[in-house]
Amino acid sequence: MTVQMIQPPRSWEAPDWRHSSMSPAGHSIKLPTISFVIPTLNEARNLRSLLPRIPAWAHEIIIVDGRSTDGTVEIARELRKDVRIVMEPKRGKGAALQAGFRAAAGDIIVMLDADGSMAPEEAILFVGALMSGADLVKGSRFMQGAGSEDISIIRRLGNWGLTQLVRLLYGCSFSDLCYGYVAFWRKHVETLQCDCDGFEIETLINVRALKRRLKIVEVASFEAPRISGESNLRAVRDGIRVLRTILRERVKTSIVLFDYGYP
């Protein structure tokens, strides 16, 4: 499967999607509604920087909180009166995102981390690629025009090895795997059938999109350092979970092919 890559232009001004647009021929264009889904766990300080930067054309912002004790929910409501709060008692990023997907009402879902490492301003690139025909758009830190100031050597090597494994087993051309800046049409929630609770959900979404033969596009993204606090990600523990997910999903594919009599 070929993965198309899109680089951000040198300069652009994001459109105001709160109003209807007109095509050059004068016909009305129906623009999609966008749901930003942001999982949080004690991210109050980071939300002060992140939420004011969410584009004005966002249809809704969904904060999925995993029992924060630092006033995350209260700060979110203070910063954005229109924010939707979903409380998720189960632990884990995967559980939070699943809850956010179920609650989303927009045509497009944009997954965004709460720590400030992902630029909300880049969301226009993801949405643009979806409107141009993609089913799912994933950010890449390892394309021309991309980068990261937040990835350690161990995480970089682990991500590289896991990316190469997915390329080998699934026949794709991903340049990045373990990065959670992802957007897709909400209609594909049922197609992806996310059913994991941890950080491996990002990999699960990617490999299931490959298995379902969705049209996947990569866009260049820059990962900034976390603004405040410590990440809940643990490189070795979560790397093993990602590896298990890759292998399990590949075995499932082989079993299905065997059951249907394919060689």
C-alpha positions as a Markdown table, in Angstrom:
| # | Residue | x | y | z |
|---|---|---|---|---|
| 1 | Met | 0.0 | 0.0 | 0.0 |
| 2 | Thr | 1.3 | 3.4 | -0.9 |
| 3 | Val | 1.2 | 6.1 | 1.7 |
| 4 | Gln | 1.0 | 9.6 | 0.2 |
| 5 | Met | 3.1 | 12.3 | 2.0 |
| 6 | Ile | 2.1 | 16.0 | 2.2 |
| 7 | Gln | 4.4 | 18.7 | 3.4 |
| 8 | Pro | 3.2 | 21.9 | 4.9 |
| 9 | Pro | 3.4 | 25.0 | 2.7 |
| 10 | Arg | 5.9 | 27.8 | 3.7 |
| 11 | Ser | 3.1 | 30.2 | 4.5 |
| 12 | Trp | -0.6 | 30.0 | 4.7 |
| 13 | Glu | -3.6 | 31.5 | 6.4 |
| 14 | Ala | -6.1 | 29.1 | 7.9 |
| 15 | Pro | -9.7 | 29.7 | 6.6 |
| 16 | Asp | -12.5 | 30.7 | 8.9 |
| 17 | Trp | -14.7 | 27.6 | 8.5 |
| 18 | Arg | -17.5 | 29.0 | 10.7 |
| 19 | His | -19.1 | 30.5 | 7.6 |
| 20 | Ser | -20.1 | 28.7 | 4.4 |
| 21 | Ser | -17.7 | 28.9 | 1.4 |
| 22 | Met | -18.3 | 29.3 | -2.3 |
| 23 | Ser | -16.5 | 27.5 | -5.1 |
| 24 | Pro | -15.1 | 29.5 | -8.0 |
| 25 | Ala | -18.2 | 28.7 | -9.9 |
| 26 | Gly | -20.4 | 30.2 | -7.2 |
| 27 | His | -21.8 | 26.9 | -5.9 |
| 28 | Ser | -22.1 | 26.4 | -2.2 |
| 29 | Ile | -19.6 | 24.0 | -0.6 |
| 30 | Lys | -20.6 | 22.1 | 2.5 |
| 31 | Leu | -17.7 | 22.0 | 4.8 |
| 32 | Pro | -17.2 | 19.2 | 7.3 |
| 33 | Thr | -17.5 | 19.7 | 11.0 |
| 34 | Ile | -14.5 | 18.9 | 13.1 |
| 35 | Ser | -14.3 | 17.3 | 16.6 |
| 36 | Phe | -11.0 | 17.7 | 18.5 |
| 37 | Val | -10.7 | 14.8 | 21.0 |
| 38 | Ile | -8.1 | 15.5 | 23.8 |
| 39 | Pro | -7.4 | 12.9 | 26.5 |
| 40 | Thr | -6.2 | 14.4 | 29.8 |
| 41 | Leu | -4.8 | 13.3 | 33.1 |
| 42 | Asn | -3.6 | 16.1 | 35.3 |
| 43 | Glu | -2.9 | 18.5 | 32.4 |
| 44 | Ala | -4.3 | 21.7 | 33.9 |
| 45 | Arg | -1.2 | 23.8 | 33.3 |
| 46 | Asn | -0.8 | 22.5 | 29.7 |
| 47 | Leu | -4.4 | 23.3 | 28.8 |
| 48 | Arg | -3.8 | 27.0 | 29.5 |
| 49 | Ser | -1.5 | 27.0 | 26.5 |
| 50 | Leu | -3.2 | 24.5 | 24.3 |
| 51 | Leu | -6.9 | 25.4 | 24.4 |
| 52 | Pro | -6.6 | 29.0 | 23.3 |
| 53 | Arg | -4.8 | 27.8 | 20.1 |
| 54 | Ile | -7.5 | 25.4 | 19.0 |
| 55 | Pro | -8.8 | 26.8 | 15.6 |
| 56 | Ala | -11.9 | 28.9 | 15.7 |
| 57 | Trp | -13.4 | 26.6 | 13.0 |
| 58 | Ala | -13.5 | 23.6 | 15.4 |
| 59 | His | -17.1 | 22.3 | 15.7 |
| 60 | Glu | -16.4 | 20.9 | 19.2 |
| 61 | Ile | -13.6 | 20.3 | 21.7 |
| 62 | Ile | -14.0 | 17.1 | 23.7 |
| 63 | Ile | -11.9 | 16.7 | 26.8 |
| 64 | Val | -11.8 | 13.1 | 28.0 |
| 65 | Asp | -10.6 | 13.2 | 31.6 |
| 66 | Gly | -9.2 | 10.2 | 33.4 |
| 67 | Arg | -9.8 | 11.2 | 37.0 |
| 68 | Ser | -7.5 | 14.2 | 37.2 |
| 69 | Thr | -6.8 | 15.7 | 40.6 |
| 70 | Asp | -5.2 | 19.1 | 39.5 |
| 71 | Gly | -8.3 | 20.9 | 38.4 |
| 72 | Thr | -8.0 | 19.9 | 34.7 |
| 73 | Val | -11.7 | 19.9 | 34.1 |
| 74 | Glu | -12.3 | 23.2 | 35.9 |
| 75 | Ile | -9.5 | 24.9 | 33.9 |
| 76 | Ala | -10.8 | 23.5 | 30.6 |
| 77 | Arg | -14.3 | 25.0 | 31.3 |
| 78 | Glu | -12.7 | 28.3 | 32.4 |
| 79 | Leu | -10.7 | 28.6 | 29.1 |
| 80 | Arg | -13.4 | 27.4 | 26.7 |
| 81 | Lys | -17.1 | 27.8 | 27.7 |
| 82 | Asp | -18.0 | 25.5 | 24.8 |
| 83 | Val | -15.8 | 22.6 | 25.8 |
| 84 | Arg | -17.4 | 19.2 | 26.2 |
| 85 | Ile | -16.2 | 17.1 | 29.2 |
| 86 | Val | -16.4 | 13.3 | 29.1 |
| 87 | Met | -15.4 | 11.5 | 32.3 |
| 88 | Glu | -13.7 | 8.1 | 31.7 |
| 89 | Pro | -13.1 | 6.0 | 34.8 |
| 90 | Lys | -10.9 | 3.5 | 33.0 |
| 91 | Arg | -7.2 | 4.2 | 32.9 |
| 92 | Gly | -5.2 | 4.6 | 29.7 |
| 93 | Lys | -5.0 | 6.7 | 26.6 |
| 94 | Gly | -6.7 | 4.1 | 24.5 |
| 95 | Ala | -9.7 | 4.0 | 26.9 |
| 96 | Ala | -9.9 | 7.8 | 26.8 |
| 97 | Leu | -9.8 | 8.1 | 23.1 |
| 98 | Gln | -12.5 | 5.4 | 22.7 |
| 99 | Ala | -14.8 | 7.4 | 24.9 |
| 100 | Gly | -14.0 | 10.5 | 22.9 |
| 101 | Phe | -14.8 | 8.8 | 19.6 |
| 102 | Arg | -18.1 | 7.6 | 20.9 |
| 103 | Ala | -19.0 | 11.2 | 22.1 |
| 104 | Ala | -17.8 | 13.0 | 18.9 |
| 105 | Ala | -20.5 | 14.5 | 16.7 |
| 106 | Gly | -18.3 | 16.0 | 14.0 |
| 107 | Asp | -17.7 | 14.6 | 10.5 |
| 108 | Ile | -14.0 | 14.5 | 11.2 |
| 109 | Ile | -12.2 | 13.5 | 14.4 |
| 110 | Val | -8.8 | 15.0 | 15.2 |
| 111 | Met | -6.8 | 13.3 | 18.0 |
| 112 | Leu | -4.7 | 15.8 | 19.9 |
| 113 | Asp | -2.4 | 15.3 | 22.9 |
| 114 | Ala | -3.0 | 17.7 | 25.9 |
| 115 | Asp | 0.7 | 18.2 | 26.7 |
| 116 | Gly | 1.3 | 20.9 | 24.1 |
| 117 | Ser | 3.6 | 18.8 | 22.0 |
| 118 | Met | 1.3 | 18.9 | 19.0 |
| 119 | Ala | 0.5 | 22.2 | 17.3 |
| 120 | Pro | -3.3 | 22.7 | 16.8 |
| 121 | Glu | -2.5 | 25.0 | 14.0 |
| 122 | Glu | -1.3 | 22.0 | 11.9 |
| 123 | Ala | -4.8 | 20.5 | 12.0 |
| 124 | Ile | -5.7 | 22.4 | 8.8 |
| 125 | Leu | -3.2 | 20.1 | 7.0 |
| 126 | Phe | -4.9 | 17.0 | 8.3 |
| 127 | Val | -8.4 | 18.2 | 7.5 |
| 128 | Gly | -7.3 | 19.4 | 4.0 |
| 129 | Ala | -5.9 | 15.9 | 3.2 |
| 130 | Leu | -9.1 | 14.3 | 4.3 |
| 131 | Met | -11.2 | 16.7 | 2.2 |
| 132 | Ser | -8.9 | 15.8 | -0.7 |
| 133 | Gly | -9.9 | 12.2 | -0.5 |
| 134 | Ala | -8.0 | 10.5 | 2.3 |
| 135 | Asp | -9.8 | 8.3 | 4.8 |
| 136 | Leu | -7.2 | 8.7 | 7.6 |
| 137 | Val | -4.3 | 11.2 | 8.0 |
| 138 | Lys | -1.4 | 10.6 | 10.3 |
| 139 | Gly | 1.3 | 13.0 | 11.4 |
| 140 | Ser | 5.0 | 12.1 | 10.8 |
| 141 | Arg | 8.0 | 13.6 | 12.6 |
| 142 | Phe | 10.4 | 12.1 | 10.1 |
| 143 | Met | 9.5 | 13.7 | 6.8 |
| 144 | Gln | 11.0 | 16.8 | 5.1 |
| 145 | Gly | 9.7 | 19.8 | 7.0 |
| 146 | Ala | 8.9 | 17.8 | 10.2 |
| 147 | Gly | 10.8 | 17.2 | 13.3 |
| 148 | Ser | 10.8 | 16.6 | 17.1 |
| 149 | Glu | 12.3 | 18.1 | 20.1 |
| 150 | Asp | 10.7 | 15.7 | 22.5 |
| 151 | Ile | 11.8 | 12.2 | 21.4 |
| 152 | Ser | 14.7 | 10.5 | 23.2 |
| 153 | Ile | 17.3 | 8.4 | 21.5 |
| 154 | Ile | 15.7 | 5.2 | 22.9 |
| 155 | Arg | 12.2 | 6.2 | 21.8 |
| 156 | Arg | 13.6 | 7.2 | 18.4 |
| 157 | Leu | 15.3 | 3.8 | 17.9 |
| 158 | Gly | 12.3 | 1.9 | 19.1 |
| 159 | Asn | 9.9 | 3.8 | 16.9 |
| 160 | Trp | 12.2 | 3.3 | 13.9 |
| 161 | Gly | 12.4 | -0.5 | 14.5 |
| 162 | Leu | 8.6 | -0.8 | 15.0 |
| 163 | Thr | 8.0 | 1.3 | 11.9 |
| 164 | Gln | 10.2 | -0.9 | 9.8 |
| 165 | Leu | 8.4 | -4.0 | 11.1 |
| 166 | Val | 5.0 | -2.6 | 10.1 |
| 167 | Arg | 6.4 | -1.7 | 6.7 |
| 168 | Leu | 7.7 | -5.3 | 6.3 |
| 169 | Leu | 4.6 | -7.1 | 7.6 |
| 170 | Tyr | 1.9 | -4.8 | 6.1 |
| 171 | Gly | 3.5 | -3.6 | 2.9 |
| 172 | Cys | 3.2 | 0.1 | 3.6 |
| 173 | Ser | 5.6 | 3.0 | 3.4 |
| 174 | Phe | 5.0 | 4.7 | 6.8 |
| 175 | Ser | 7.8 | 7.0 | 7.9 |
| 176 | Asp | 6.5 | 7.2 | 11.5 |
| 177 | Leu | 4.4 | 4.9 | 13.6 |
| 178 | Cys | 4.2 | 5.8 | 17.3 |
| 179 | Tyr | 2.8 | 9.4 | 17.0 |
| 180 | Gly | -0.6 | 10.3 | 18.1 |
| 181 | Tyr | -1.5 | 13.2 | 15.8 |
| 182 | Val | -4.1 | 11.5 | 13.7 |
| 183 | Ala | -7.4 | 12.6 | 12.0 |
| 184 | Phe | -10.0 | 10.5 | 10.2 |
| 185 | Trp | -13.6 | 10.6 | 9.1 |
| 186 | Arg | -15.9 | 9.7 | 12.0 |
| 187 | Lys | -17.7 | 7.1 | 9.8 |
| 188 | His | -14.5 | 5.0 | 10.1 |
| 189 | Val | -14.8 | 4.6 | 13.9 |
| 190 | Glu | -16.7 | 1.3 | 13.4 |
| 191 | Thr | -14.2 | 0.2 | 10.7 |
| 192 | Leu | -11.3 | 0.7 | 13.1 |
| 193 | Gln | -13.0 | -1.0 | 16.1 |
| 194 | Cys | -10.5 | 0.3 | 18.6 |
| 195 | Asp | -10.4 | -2.1 | 21.6 |
| 196 | Cys | -7.2 | -1.4 | 23.5 |
| 197 | Asp | -6.7 | 0.9 | 26.6 |
| 198 | Gly | -3.0 | 2.0 | 26.4 |
| 199 | Phe | -0.7 | 4.0 | 24.2 |
| 200 | Glu | -0.7 | 1.2 | 21.6 |
| 201 | Ile | -4.0 | 2.6 | 20.3 |
| 202 | Glu | -2.1 | 4.8 | 17.9 |
| 203 | Thr | -0.5 | 1.8 | 16.3 |
| 204 | Leu | -3.7 | -0.2 | 16.4 |
| 205 | Ile | -5.5 | 2.5 | 14.5 |
| 206 | Asn | -2.7 | 2.6 | 11.9 |
| 207 | Val | -2.4 | -1.1 | 11.3 |
| 208 | Arg | -6.2 | -1.6 | 11.2 |
| 209 | Ala | -6.5 | 1.2 | 8.7 |
| 210 | Leu | -3.9 | -0.7 | 6.6 |
| 211 | Lys | -5.8 | -4.0 | 7.0 |
| 212 | Arg | -9.1 | -2.3 | 6.0 |
| 213 | Arg | -7.4 | -0.8 | 3.0 |
| 214 | Leu | -8.3 | 2.8 | 3.9 |
| 215 | Lys | -6.5 | 5.5 | 2.0 |
| 216 | Ile | -3.9 | 6.8 | 4.4 |
| 217 | Val | -1.9 | 10.0 | 4.0 |
| 218 | Glu | 1.0 | 11.2 | 6.0 |
| 219 | Val | 1.6 | 14.9 | 6.7 |
| 220 | Ala | 4.7 | 16.6 | 8.2 |
| 221 | Ser | 4.3 | 17.5 | 11.8 |
| 222 | Phe | 6.6 | 19.1 | 14.4 |
| 223 | Glu | 6.6 | 17.7 | 17.9 |
| 224 | Ala | 7.5 | 20.2 | 20.6 |
| 225 | Pro | 8.6 | 19.4 | 24.1 |
| 226 | Arg | 5.9 | 18.8 | 26.7 |
| 227 | Ile | 5.1 | 22.1 | 28.3 |
| 228 | Ser | 4.7 | 20.9 | 31.9 |
| 229 | Gly | 4.7 | 17.7 | 33.9 |
| 230 | Glu | 5.9 | 14.2 | 33.0 |
| 231 | Ser | 4.6 | 11.9 | 30.4 |
| 232 | Asn | 2.8 | 8.7 | 31.4 |
| 233 | Leu | 4.5 | 6.9 | 28.4 |
| 234 | Arg | 7.1 | 4.3 | 29.4 |
| 235 | Ala | 9.3 | 3.5 | 26.4 |
| 236 | Val | 10.1 | -0.2 | 27.2 |
| 237 | Arg | 6.7 | -1.2 | 28.7 |
| 238 | Asp | 4.6 | 0.6 | 26.0 |
| 239 | Gly | 7.0 | -0.5 | 23.3 |
| 240 | Ile | 6.4 | -4.1 | 24.1 |
| 241 | Arg | 2.6 | -3.5 | 24.0 |
| 242 | Val | 3.0 | -1.9 | 20.6 |
| 243 | Leu | 5.0 | -4.8 | 19.3 |
| 244 | Arg | 2.4 | -7.3 | 20.6 |
| 245 | Thr | -0.3 | -5.3 | 18.8 |
| 246 | Ile | 1.6 | -5.3 | 15.5 |
| 247 | Leu | 2.1 | -9.1 | 15.7 |
| 248 | Arg | -1.4 | -9.9 | 16.9 |
| 249 | Glu | -3.1 | -7.9 | 14.2 |
| 250 | Arg | -0.9 | -9.6 | 11.6 |
| 251 | Val | -1.7 | -13.0 | 12.9 |
| 252 | Lys | -5.4 | -12.2 | 12.8 |
| 253 | Thr | -5.0 | -11.2 | 9.2 |
| 254 | Ser | -3.3 | -14.5 | 8.3 |
| 255 | Ile | -6.0 | -16.5 | 10.1 |
| 256 | Val | -8.8 | -14.7 | 8.2 |
| 257 | Leu | -7.0 | -15.3 | 4.8 |
| 258 | Phe | -6.5 | -19.0 | 5.7 |
| 259 | Asp | -10.2 | -19.4 | 6.7 |
| 260 | Tyr | -11.2 | -18.0 | 3.3 |
| 261 | Gly | -8.9 | -20.3 | 1.4 |
| 262 | Tyr | -6.3 | -17.7 | 0.3 |
| 263 | Pro | -2.7 | -18.9 | -0.1 |
